[in-house]
Amino acid sequence: MIQKILGLIFISLLITTGCATKSVFVRQNIGQERKVSTIPEPNWIKGTPGYFIGMSGDREQEVDARQEALRNAQRAITEKLGVKIESEEIEKIITTGSTKDVLASNVFNQAQMNAVGKSILKVSADEYYIEKWEKSTSRGVEYFYKAWTKVRFSEEEHKNFIEETVSETLSLVKSLIREGSDSEAKGKYTLAINRYMMAVQSLKEISDLSGLPPRYLAEIKKVEIETKNRLKEIENQIAGKTKIIVFIEERILGKKRDSSIIESRIVEALKRKQVTLISKKIKPATEEEMIKQAKDYGATILVSGRAEAEKISQISDELYSTRARVIIKVFSLEESKTLAVFDIPDKTFSDTRGFGITAQSAAQDALSLKRAEGFFDAIAERIEKVVMEWKII
């Protein structure tokens, strides 16, 4: 009886051990992968002259693996051609198979995107190689696919792509120039300059394009010169019609100075802009009287203001400090409008301090606005901008 019981226990242990061994074996297999397709790997997947090889990741459906492999090849062609489009834009074009919803940052990019749509997105696979794999999971065996494709993009197709890009860019450039010309005729100079500058930049980019057909060089150069001349003509018009007179009154502790440091610095900054400066001197008076003087001199813009160093502190025996307060107004004499006001110190130009071994030298240092870096250029740029916006030209 005891032998019978022991035998049963032994058999039970064998069964339990066997089951446990089987269970451990199954867990050890989870995650293992095995290729189940038997078609041999072709040589072309390692690279073939005149072809681009695309490869997919692991995909549950064979059709998805094929599509990803083709997109991968299209992406490789785009990179090889040196397409100057942001990587995010390229990815969206390749993934969606369309350029429709992708916004170009400039004309040249738009032309390249159009060429990609006409050339690269239309390439098809010459051949596919598909592998079917199985993978052991906790849910059982699952299958997935890997795909490779061979896509031909010949030297001739490369040339066609460049031709398409150049042709499309020139077409868009000429459209920009027409828009600029129409805007110029209507007195919309800001828009005209914008369109001409976009055209010039696009022409420069196609000039730098690798593989540019020589026959386009003469046309590109001709259009570029003509467009730059138009820009120069507008600049000359601005300089001829925008006549600026500057008057800044400076005071130190309430006492008026004979000459103005700030006025001289503003004039120097404006000389670098496309404007005409009137050198006549305005006499200090009421605002109405100064406006009349400026008009009598033929000015179209009056830049006037006041600068003062009010309180001067003695820090030590040989060191004084002060701070300048500056208010400048840009006034359109033709429109009778205030176009801009500068009142510093402010958040942008907060440091108007001055230092010196005497009270006078500290005040002069403050009025030079050395520490308000970029202030005078900011005034000149602002004047140039508001003049364009208000069409003073």
C-alpha positions in Angstrom: 0.0 0.0 0.0 2.8 2.4 0.9 4.6 1.5 -2.3 1.5 2.3 -4.2 1.1 5.7 -2.5 4.8 6.5 -3.1 4.4 5.6 -6.8 1.5 7.9 -7.2 3.5 10.8 -5.5 6.4 10.1 -7.8 4.2 10.2 -10.9 2.6 13.4 -9.6 6.0 15.0 -9.2 7.0 14.0 -12.7 3.9 15.6 -14.1 4.3 18.8 -12.1 8.0 19.1 -13.0 7.2 18.5 -16.6 4.6 21.2 -16.6 6.8 23.6 -14.9 9.6 22.9 -17.3 7.2 23.5 -20.2 6.0 26.7 -18.7 9.6 28.0 -18.3 10.4 27.0 -21.8 7.4 29.0 -23.2 8.4 32.1 -21.2 11.9 31.8 -22.6 10.6 31.9 -26.2 8.6 35.1 -25.7 10.0 37.9 -27.9 11.9 35.5 -30.2 11.6 36.2 -33.9 11.9 33.9 -36.9 11.7 34.5 -40.6 9.1 32.2 -42.1 9.2 33.3 -45.7 11.6 31.2 -47.9 12.3 33.5 -50.8 16.0 34.2 -50.9 17.3 37.8 -50.4 18.1 39.4 -53.7 21.5 41.1 -54.3 20.0 44.5 -55.2 19.0 45.3 -51.6 22.6 46.0 -50.9 22.7 48.7 -53.5 22.4 49.0 -57.3 23.8 51.8 -59.5 21.1 54.1 -60.8 18.6 52.9 -58.2 17.5 54.0 -54.7 16.8 51.3 -52.1 14.0 51.9 -49.7 13.4 49.8 -46.6 10.5 49.6 -44.1 10.3 48.8 -40.4 8.3 46.0 -39.0 4.6 46.2 -40.1 1.6 44.1 -39.3 0.3 44.3 -42.9 2.4 43.7 -46.0 0.8 46.6 -47.9 1.9 49.0 -45.2 5.5 47.6 -45.3 5.5 48.1 -49.1 4.3 51.7 -48.8 6.8 52.6 -46.2 9.7 51.1 -48.2 8.6 53.2 -51.2 8.4 56.4 -49.1 11.8 55.6 -47.7 13.2 55.5 -51.2 11.5 58.8 -52.1 13.0 60.4 -49.1 16.5 59.1 -50.1 16.1 60.6 -53.6 15.0 64.0 -52.1 18.1 64.1 -49.8 20.4 63.1 -52.7 19.1 65.9 -54.8 19.9 68.4 -52.0 16.4 69.8 -51.9 16.5 72.9 -49.7 13.2 72.3 -47.8 12.9 71.9 -44.0 13.0 68.3 -42.9 9.6 68.6 -41.3 8.1 69.7 -44.6 9.9 67.0 -46.6 8.5 64.4 -44.1 5.0 65.7 -44.4 5.2 65.6 -48.2 6.6 62.1 -48.3 4.2 60.8 -45.7 1.1 62.3 -47.2 2.2 61.8 -50.8 1.1 65.4 -51.5 2.4 69.0 -51.4 -1.1 70.4 -51.2 -1.2 71.2 -47.5 2.5 72.2 -47.0 3.3 75.9 -46.8 6.5 77.0 -48.4 8.7 79.5 -46.6 9.7 81.2 -49.9 9.4 81.1 -53.7 12.4 78.8 -54.2 11.0 76.3 -51.7 7.6 76.5 -53.4 9.2 75.7 -56.7 11.2 72.8 -55.2 8.0 71.4 -53.6 6.2 71.6 -56.9 9.1 69.8 -58.6 9.0 67.1 -55.8 5.3 66.7 -56.4 5.8 66.3 -60.2 8.9 64.1 -60.1 9.7 62.3 -56.9 6.3 61.5 -55.6 5.4 59.9 -58.9 8.3 57.4 -59.0 7.2 53.8 -58.7 8.9 50.7 -57.4 10.7 48.5 -60.0 10.8 45.6 -57.6 9.9 44.6 -54.1 11.4 42.0 -51.7 9.1 41.0 -48.9 10.0 39.0 -45.7 7.4 37.4 -43.5 8.4 37.0 -39.8 6.8 35.4 -36.8 7.2 36.5 -33.2 6.3 34.7 -30.0 4.3 36.8 -27.6 2.4 36.2 -24.4 -0.7 36.1 -26.6 0.7 33.5 -28.9 2.5 33.8 -32.3 2.1 37.0 -34.2 3.3 37.8 -37.8 4.8 40.9 -39.3 6.4 42.0 -42.6 9.5 43.7 -43.7 9.8 45.2 -47.2 12.6 46.5 -49.5 12.1 48.2 -52.8 14.2 49.2 -55.7 13.3 52.6 -57.3 15.0 53.9 -60.4 15.9 57.6 -60.5 18.3 58.1 -63.4 20.6 61.0 -64.3 18.1 62.0 -66.9 15.3 62.2 -64.2 17.7 64.2 -62.0 18.2 66.7 -64.8 14.5 66.9 -65.3 14.0 67.7 -61.6 16.5 70.5 -61.8 14.9 71.8 -65.0 11.5 71.7 -63.3 12.8 73.5 -60.2 14.5 76.3 -62.3 11.5 76.7 -64.6 9.0 76.8 -61.7 11.2 79.3 -59.8 11.5 81.7 -62.7 7.8 81.5 -63.3 7.1 82.4 -59.7 9.8 85.1 -59.7 8.2 86.8 -62.7 4.9 86.7 -61.0 6.4 88.4 -57.9 8.0 91.1 -60.2 4.6 91.7 -61.8 3.0 92.1 -58.3 5.8 94.5 -57.4 5.3 96.6 -60.5 1.6 96.8 -59.9 2.1 97.8 -56.3 4.7 100.4 -57.3 2.2 101.9 -59.8 -0.4 102.2 -57.1 2.1 103.9 -54.7 2.2 100.8 -52.4 6.0 101.0 -52.1 6.3 98.7 -49.0 4.6 95.8 -50.9 6.6 96.6 -54.1 9.9 96.4 -52.2 8.9 93.2 -50.5 8.0 91.5 -53.8 11.2 92.7 -55.5 13.4 91.5 -52.6 11.7 88.1 -52.6 12.4 87.8 -56.3 16.1 88.7 -55.9 16.6 86.2 -53.1 14.9 83.4 -55.1 17.1 84.2 -58.1 20.2 84.0 -55.9 19.1 80.6 -54.5 18.6 79.0 -58.0 21.9 80.5 -59.1 23.5 78.4 -56.3 21.7 75.2 -57.3 23.9 72.3 -58.0 23.5 71.1 -61.6 22.0 74.3 -62.9 21.8 74.1 -66.7 24.1 76.8 -68.2 21.5 78.1 -70.6 19.5 79.5 -67.7 22.4 81.6 -66.3 22.0 84.5 -68.7 18.2 84.8 -68.1 18.6 84.6 -64.3 21.3 87.3 -64.4 19.2 89.5 -66.7 16.1 89.3 -64.5 18.2 89.8 -61.3 19.8 93.0 -62.7 16.5 94.4 -63.8 14.9 93.7 -60.4 17.8 95.2 -58.5 17.5 98.3 -60.7 13.8 98.6 -59.8 14.7 98.4 -56.1 17.3 101.2 -56.6 14.8 103.4 -58.4 12.3 103.1 -55.5 15.1 103.8 -53.0 16.0 107.0 -55.0 12.3 108.0 -55.0 12.2 107.6 -51.2 15.4 109.6 -50.9 14.1 112.3 -53.2 10.6 112.7 -51.7 11.3 112.1 -48.0 12.9 115.2 -46.7 13.8 115.3 -43.0 14.8 118.1 -40.8 16.0 117.5 -37.2 15.9 119.8 -34.2 16.7 118.6 -30.7 17.0 121.1 -27.8 19.4 120.1 -25.0 19.6 121.5 -21.5 21.9 120.9 -18.5 20.3 121.9 -15.2 17.8 124.1 -17.1 20.5 125.9 -19.1 20.1 125.6 -22.9 23.2 124.3 -24.8 24.4 125.9 -28.1 24.7 122.6 -29.9 23.0 119.2 -29.5 24.9 115.9 -29.3 21.7 113.9 -29.8 20.7 115.9 -32.9 24.1 115.2 -34.5 23.9 111.5 -33.7 20.3 111.2 -35.2 21.5 113.0 -38.4 24.5 110.5 -38.7 22.1 107.6 -38.3 19.7 109.0 -40.9 22.5 109.5 -43.4 22.7 105.7 -43.7 19.0 105.5 -44.8 17.3 106.3 -48.1 16.2 109.8 -47.1 17.1 113.4 -47.9 18.3 115.5 -44.9 17.8 119.2 -44.8 20.7 120.9 -43.2 18.9 124.2 -42.4 18.7 125.1 -38.7 15.3 125.5 -37.0 15.1 128.3 -34.4 13.7 127.3 -31.0 10.0 128.2 -30.8 6.6 126.8 -30.1 5.7 123.5 -31.8 3.4 125.3 -34.3 6.1 127.8 -35.2 8.7 125.0 -35.7 6.4 123.1 -37.9 5.9 126.2 -40.0 9.7 126.7 -40.3 10.2 123.0 -41.3 7.5 123.4 -44.1 9.1 126.6 -45.3 12.4 124.7 -45.7 10.5 122.0 -47.9 10.7 119.2 -45.3 8.1 116.4 -45.2 9.2 115.0 -41.8 10.1 116.9 -38.7 12.1 115.1 -36.0 12.0 117.3 -32.9 12.6 116.8 -29.2 14.1 117.7 -26.0 16.9 116.2 -23.9 18.0 117.2 -20.4 20.3 116.2 -17.6 18.4 117.6 -14.6 20.0 116.3 -11.4 23.7 115.8 -11.1 25.1 113.9 -8.1 28.7 114.1 -6.7 29.8 110.6 -5.9 33.3 111.5 -4.7 35.8 114.4 -5.0 36.4 113.6 -8.7 33.3 111.7 -9.8 29.9 113.1 -10.8 26.9 111.2 -12.2 23.6 112.1 -13.8 20.9 110.6 -16.0 19.5 112.0 -19.3 15.8 112.2 -20.1 15.0 112.3 -23.8 11.7 112.8 -25.7 11.7 112.7 -29.5 8.7 113.0 -31.8 8.6 112.1 -35.5 5.9 114.3 -37.2 4.6 114.1 -40.8 4.3 117.6 -42.2 2.2 116.3 -45.1 -0.3 114.3 -43.1 -0.1 116.5 -40.0 0.3 113.3 -37.9 2.6 112.2 -35.2 4.3 109.0 -36.6 6.4 108.0 -33.6 7.4 109.0 -30.1 10.6 108.0 -28.3 10.7 108.6 -24.5 13.7 107.2 -22.7 14.8 105.8 -20.4 12.4 102.9 -21.1 12.5 99.1 -21.0 14.5 98.9 -24.2 16.9 101.7 -23.5 17.0 101.9 -19.7 20.6 103.1 -19.2 20.9 106.8 -19.9 23.5 107.5 -17.1 26.6 109.6 -17.5 29.8 110.0 -15.5 32.6 112.5 -15.4 35.2 114.3 -13.2 33.1 117.4 -13.4 29.3 118.0 -13.4 29.5 119.4 -17.0 31.4 116.3 -18.3 29.0 113.9 -16.5 26.0 115.7 -18.2 27.7 115.6 -21.6 28.4 111.9 -21.1 24.8 111.2 -20.3 23.5 113.2 -23.3 25.7 111.2 -25.6 23.6 108.1 -24.7 26.7 105.9 -24.9 25.1 103.3 -22.7 21.7 103.3 -24.6 23.3 101.1 -27.3 21.5 101.1 -30.6 19.2 104.0 -29.7 20.0 106.2 -32.7 19.9 103.3 -35.2 16.5 102.4 -33.7 15.2 105.9 -34.4 16.5 105.9 -38.0 14.9 102.5 -38.6 11.7 103.5 -37.1 11.5 106.6 -39.1 12.2 104.7 -42.3 9.5 102.2 -41.4 6.8 104.7 -40.5 7.5 106.7 -43.6 6.8 103.6 -45.7 3.7 102.7 -43.8 2.2 106.1 -44.1 3.2 106.3 -47.7 5.0 109.6 -47.2 6.9 108.8 -50.3 
